[in-house]
Amino acid sequence: MPRYYDLMDDRKSITRWHLRSPVDEKGQEVDPWQFDKGQWLESPGTVRFPVKPPGQALEFTLASFAIPVVHARVVRLFERLGIQNEAQFIPVQVEGQSEPWFILNALSIIRCIDDARCAQVQYWKPEDNRPDKVGQYRAVHGMRIDPTKPGTAHIFRPWGWRVALVVSESLKDAMEKEGITGTRFVEA
């Protein structure tokens, strides 16, 4: 049975950097929610990430709003694995960095959360006064994935809970073997 992992930012280091909300070349905030829709994006122009507080750069970081920002080594790993078509890598500038950095925009959203195996799920209801969210997840604790749903996908966001970024066991293993810094994997 295939295994999947919630790819998270390892926040335990006190010397690590923290990436803030993305801004454009004029310093205006860029819509952060466009990066979790599971679809190809036209170029959003120059996107910059302020760093505060500064610290050790990580090759995988969740910036504000859980935007995955990765170093070029991650892009090359996806290419070597032949899975570069599962994500869009949007070039960005990171304050104080000259090397190439990218937003990792996962291109699939899969209905795969196994409610019965999760620790707890809550749904938006009509009485919550958010008609745009009724029927979607309001909270998912101890998320578990139905391993029969993702098929051959190696990276995706779960339908209804797009704050999560899920990877296959083979991608997790490859990232660990490559020594990609900043990752934390929680079995889903």
Secondary structure, DSSP 4 states (H G I P E B T S, - for coil): ---EEEEEE----TTB--B---B-TTSPBP-GGGGGSSS--------EE-BSS--B--SEEEEGGGEEEEEHHHHHHHHHHT-GGGEEEEEEEETT--S-EEEEEE--EE--B-GGGSSEEEE--GGGT-TTTTTSEEEEES--B-TTSSTT-SEEEETT-TT--EEEHHHHHHHHHHT-TTEEEEE-
